[in-house]
Amino acid sequence: APVLVSDQPAGKAKKPQASQASLIPKVRVRTSVAAQRSRRLVFLGRTEASRKVSLKAETPGRIVAVPAAEGSRVRRGNLIVRLAIDDRRARFGEAEAVLRQRRMEYQAARELTARKFRSKVKLAEAEANLEAAKAGRARAAVEIRRTAIVAPFDGILDARVVEVGDFVKIGNPVATFIDLTPIRVTGHVSELNIGRLTTGMKAAVKLVDGKSAEGVIRFVASEAHETTRTFKIQVEIANAGRAMVAGMTAEISIPLAPVAAHKVSPAVLGLSDAGQVGIKTVGADGRVQFHGVDIIDEDSAGIWITGRDGRLSARVTLITVGHEFVKAGQAVQPFPEKDPALTKLGGDGS
């Protein structure tokens, strides 16, 4: 029979092996119960004018007056730029004279045709000449009206690119006109959140200068941007006092339906092997479970989290200390946070 040889020194007692229970890591835990918490979708946007038009010349001419100053508020119909009339009034007078002549010719043709002294063809020709004269007078009147470029609505003359003496052709820009009542705040929402938004929902807006206001969503895009895969939304704000101006960075906050959420300390968050943010809990079988979470809100006392895809129970045994040293599926010995018997935790469970 083989002889067993021990390398244990004679006369020295053999060290007892550690018990199975002593090798199981110890963790501190507390019971966390979910509560209803209102969610808010927060993202950045930019203020924009609700209406912005580029006023252009509709007839050629020399600028003779610019009564409206840049940055001034102008009522609808008020003059912004005036062009020289030149010979337009003379042409209108000529068109008026031609029209009177054509009316007389048409009336005479009707009477002669009724007496059968003139054919119906001649009557139709006289009628066509009359209509052409009416059109000529209308064109002359329109040319005169186009020398006055006026405000299309109540708004602000944001920029004027012409001065007295400039000559403009048809289509040349003369001014930019905007409307800031109401004002709009435009932002972009991710694919994950666009389904939560609809027109008519309330939204809060805060500008970088500290000004804030309430508004409603007036537009939600139905197609994502090709590059960013985000969806455009617009929040409309009354802006009656014109306290907000266009082009400012703004924070848009939209309240969503409340959900069941857990309030925890940021210290309990960790990462899975795949890099997912989450928490660790102890299941009914005494083993560690990892749950991916979303942060929906935060305050001075902690953060509010929900489980991704609704996989976090309303009542969990949350690991608050020692979660860094244990992995999902590992057996642990849970101890309440305030248990005085547990004074030190480590990766070896000591």
Secondary structure, DSSP 8 states (H G I E B T S, - for coil): -------S-TT--------TGGGS-EEEEEEEE-EEEEEEEEEEEEEEEEEEEEEE-SS-EEEEE--S-TT-EE-TT-EEEEE--TTHHHHHHHHHHHHHHHHHHHHHHHHHHHTTSS-HHHHHHHHHHHHHHHHHHHHHHHHHHTTEEE-SSSEEEEEE---TT-EE-TT-EEEEEEEEEEEEEEEEE-HHHHTT--TT-EEEEEETTS-EEEEEEEEE-SS--TTT--EEEEEEE--TT----TT-EEEEEEEEEEEEEEEE-GGG-EE-TT--EEEEEE-TTSBEEEEEEEEEEEETTEEEEEEGGG-S-SEEEEEEESGGG--TT-B-EEEETT-TT-----TT--
